[in-house]
Amino acid sequence: MRKYTRNGDLETVICNGCGKKLIVKDGILREGVLRLDHAWDFFSEKDGEVHHMDLCEDCYDQIVRNLRIPVEIEESTELL
């Protein structure tokens, strides 16, 4: 969950999984987070809905551990 100031700067990020308030300094998120923005389409029960959420790294790791098929991971040679 994200909150922005009136002028559009990032103010707060809270993990939708555990409720942890993540570190934001000068409008920049200073922790690892998975941001999910998904627009559901015709073949779902959520057609027309757009879901937004943030997961801290610990909550992401917990979800990934419970998947039947592991997440594909590749190394990035360029870091932004």
N, C-alpha and C positions, 0 to 999 in steps of 0.2 A: 504494500500500500504506500503510495507516494503522496506527499503534500508539497505544494509549491507556494512561494510568496506571491504577493499581488503582481509583482513585475516578472513572474515566470521562473524565478530561480528555484532550484531544488532546495527544499527546507528539511524534509523528514522522509525517511524510508523505514518502514516497519515490515518485518517478515510476516507474511500471511500464515506461515506454518506455526511458529512458536511465539510470535509477538515481540521478538527482540527488536529494539530500536537500533538501527545500524548507524554507523558514524558518517555524518555528512558535514563537511567543512568547506565554507566559502562556496556552497552550491555544488560541491563535487562529492560523490559517494566514495568513501575511503575504505570500503570492504567489498569482498567478493559477493555477488548476488546474481541469482538467475531471475531475469525479468521475462515474464511471459505475457504476451499480448496476442490473443487468439480470437479471430472472427469465425464463429460457427457458421456452417453453411447448410444447404438444402437437406442433406441426408442425416442430420442430427435432430435431436429433440430440442436443441437450443438455437435453431435457425434464427438468424437475425440478431443474436446476442454477441457482444464482444466482451471477453473476460480479460481482466488485467490482474496480475499478481506478482509479488516479489518473494523469493525464497532465499534465506541466508544459506551459506555454504553448508552448515551442519544439517539443515533440513533437506537440502538437495541430496547430500550424501546418504541420509537416512532413506529417502525415497528410492534412490538408485540401488541401494543394497537389497531392496525388496522386489526389484524387477526380475521377471523370469528370464528375459533376454537382456544381457548386459548392454550398457550404453557403449556406442562406438566412440573411441577416443583416439584422436590423432594429435601429434605434436605440431605446434605452430612454430615456424622458423622466424616469423616477424611478429614482434610484440608492439602493439600500439601504445 
